[in-house]
Amino acid sequence: MAENKDYMSKELENGTVNINEEVIITIAAAAIRDVEGVVSVRNDRKGIHVELGDQSVALECGLVLLYGHSVVEIAKNVQNAVVNAVESMTGLKVTSVDVNVTGISMGKQG
């Protein structure tokens, strides 16, 4: 991967589009919150980390999940949701989505 930077530049026919990594974090966080069994994800660099490459992005996210759900199944669903959302909204290739389960909640989802 290229050096760590704060934005991704995408050359288009009529000019350049610059996508700040905070935009990618926000997209990923929104996609993760829609996954059943996820209690919380932080919408900042502590909860979701982004590494930008040449027209690609790798993500790492820390999540708290709801007790009684399959951790592996939720992680797979999170990975799929993040890949679909980030790729469709930015045009960047998602090379990986690492899921770190940082806690289990006995409370309700949301």
Helices and strands as residue ranges (DSSP letters): E 7-12, E 15-20, H 21-33, E 38-41, E 48-52, E 56-66, H 71-90, E 93-105
